[in-house]
Amino acid sequence: MSNSPNLLSKLDSSVLLMVFELEHGFSIDGKSAQLGGAYDRELIVALRQWAQIIVTTVKTAEAEAYVQPKKPLVLLSRQGSGAEWLEASRLDWSQPSFEDAIANKKVLYETGLSSSRELISLGFIRQVLIHHDKPEFHPEEHMKFGLDHIATEPYYNRHISLFQRRGRE
C-alpha cells in the first residue's frame, strides 16, 4: 500500500474497523460502503492483509453484499445461517466455538454498532480503528463504547484514530 498508515504498527490482536462522516454518521441507509471516500477501500485492504481472520455478522454481510474474502471468515449468527453465498463459519459469539475460532489470531471485526458494542464489552474487540472526516474524533460523542484514545494521524484528506477498550487487561 502506497500510503500505509503508521497506526497499523500499533494494532493488537483484535481490531474493529469503522468509518464515520459528520454528514451521515456510521452509515447511509444502514450501509457503510458509501462512506470514507476514495481511500477507505485501501484501508480495508491493508487491514484485511494484517488480519488472519475476519469476523462480521450475517446482517452486515447481507446488507453490504460481502464478496468472499481471501482470509477465513466468521459470520456471527444465532441461527447458524444467512449470507449463504459466502464460505464462512457461522457461529454464535456466546458459544465456545467462537472463542476457539479466533484464539491466538489477529482478528479484524467488521460489525455494526450494536454488535460491536456487545463484542467490546465482552472483551473480544480490544481496539477500534475509525476512519473519519473530523480533525478530532471523540467516540463518546457518537457511541458509548468505553474507549481510550491511543493516536490519530492524517490519512490522505481524512483521519484515522485508534482507540483501545477501557479497562482491558
N, C-alpha and C positions, 0 to 999 in steps of 0.2 A: 504494500500500500504506500502510495507516494507521500502522504502527509499523516503518517501513523501517530495517533495521539500518545503523548508521554504517559497519560494516566493508565494506559493498558499495562504498563510495568508495575502498577500498584494493585492489580487485581488479585483478589483472594481466590478461594476455591469455588465460590458461588456468587454470581452477579446477575442482577436483574437489569435489563436494558429497557429504558423508556424514552419517549420523545415528547416534548412539550412545546406548545406555541401559545403565546399570550392570547391570540385571537380565538383559538379553538380549545385550549387545554390539552388533554391527553388523547383526544380522538375527534374525528369528524364522522358523525353518524355511526358511532360505535366502532370505528376503524382507525388505526394509526398510520396506515400505509401512505396516506396523502400528506402526512406531516414530515417535517425535518428537512425539507429542501433537497437539493441535488446530492448532498454528501451523506445523507442518512444511510443510504444503501451501502456506501463504502464502509461506514462504521459497523453496520450489521455484519458485513462480510468479515471484517477484521475480528470481531468478537466471536463469530462462528468458527473462524480458524483457531482462535485461542481455546475455545471450548472442546471438551471431549464428549460432551453430551448436551443436547438441547431439550429443555422442558417447556412446554406450553400447555394450554388447556384445549380440550376439544372445541369449546366455544370460540376461543381465539383462532384456532386453526381453520375452523369453518368460516368465521367472519372475515378473516384476512386471506382466504383461499390459498393456504400454505402450499408451497411446492416442496417436494421431498428434499430435505437437506442431505448433505453428504455425510454428516455425523449422525450417530444414533439419536433417535427422537423418542421422548416420552410424552404421551398425551395424558394429561390428568383428567380422569373421568370417573365419576362414581358409578356409572352404568357399565363401564368397560367397553363402550362402543362409541362410534362417531368418527367423522372425518375418515371414512373407510378407504379413501384413495391413498392414504398415507401408510407407509410401512413404519409402524411405531409400536412401542409397548403402551398399552392403555392401562394406567394404574390409578389407584386412589391414594392420595398423599397420606391418608391416615393408616395405611397398611404397611407392614414391614417390607413388603416387596418394593415399595417406592424407595425407602431408605437404602435397601440393598442395591437398587439400580444406580443410585447416584453416589454411593460410597466411594471415597478416595478418588473422585473425578472432578475435573474443572467443569462446572455446570453453568450454562447460560440459560437464564429464565427469560421467557418472552410471554409474560402473562399480563392480564388486565389488572386494574386497580384492586378489585375485591379479592381475587385470588392472591395477588401479590401481598396485600396486607396480611392475609392469613399465613402465607408462607414465610413472611418476615417474622411475624410473631411466634411462629413455631421454630424459628431458627434455621430453616432450610436456606433462605436467602440471607447472605451475610453482607453483601454490598449492593448498592444501586447506582447505576451509571445513567445520568439523564442528559440527553442531547436537547438543548433548549435555545430559545432566541432572546432570553433575558440576560443582561450582563451579570446579574446575581440571581441565583435560584435558591429559594428557601422552601424546602419541601413541606414544612408545616403550614405554609400559606395555601397549599394546594392539596395536600394529602396528609393524613395523620399516621405516618409510618414509624415515628420514633427513630430518626436517623441523625447521625453526626456527620458534619461536613469534613471531608478529607482534603479535597483540592478542586479547583476549577481551572480550566485552560481554554483559550480560544481554539476553535475548530472551524477553519475557513471563515465564513461570515456569521458563525453561531458560536456556541459554547458547549463544553462538556463539563459536568460536575460529577464528582464521585463522592458517595456517602457510604457510611457503614452503619450497620444495625447498632443502635444504642444498647449498651449493656452486654454486648456479646462477649463470649469467653475469650 
